[in-house]
């Protein structure tokens, strides 16, 4: 009950999608960066770009695809959070 009061009308699955998407982007992006030591800067740039595009595409229908906790928090605080109906 406290969670619903704190978040208002934001569904929990939206928060979980945001958390998982951010985690995956950091984890996979870090792997691309670590790999760029031996393969060059282009690997890091292309890897991070493709990773961000894929994860944003995957989470856009659930949480809005922000992948930035500061942006998502600002949307919730200002009452402009993305309301995606559960299907």
C-alpha positions, -999 to 999 in steps of 0.1 A, spaced: 0 0 0 29 24 7 43 17 -27 11 26 -44 8 58 -24 44 67 -32 41 61 -69 6 71 -75 -8 55 -107 25 42 -120 23 4 -124 50 -17 -108 58 -35 -141 68 -1 -156 93 4 -128 107 -31 -132 111 -26 -169 130 6 -163 153 -10 -138 160 -41 -159 166 -20 -190 190 4 -173 209 -26 -158 212 -43 -191 224 -12 -208 250 -6 -182 261 -43 -182 262 -48 -220 276 -13 -227 304 -19 -202 312 -51 -220 314 -33 -253 337 -7 -237 359 -33 -222 362 -51 -255 372 -19 -272 406 -20 -256 417 -46 -280 394 -39 -310 393 -1 -311 369 28 -302 345 19 -330 335 -13 -312 325 7 -281 306 33 -301 287 8 -323 281 -16 -294 267 10 -271 245 25 -298 230 -8 -309 225 -18 -273 207 14 -264 185 12 -295 176 -24 -288 168 -19 -251 149 13 -258 128 -5 -284 122 -34 -260 111 -12 -231 93 17 -249 59 0 -248 62 -8 -211 79 21 -194 83 47 -221 119 37 -229 136 65 -210 164 43 -195 173 72 -174 161 72 -138 163 110 -135 140 115 -165 115 89 -153 114 104 -118 109 139 -133 80 125 -154 64 109 -123 68 140 -101 53 163 -127 25 139 -134 34 133 -170 44 96 -166 36 74 -196 5 53 -189 7 21 -210 -24 -1 -206 -16 -37 -196 -26 -61 -224 
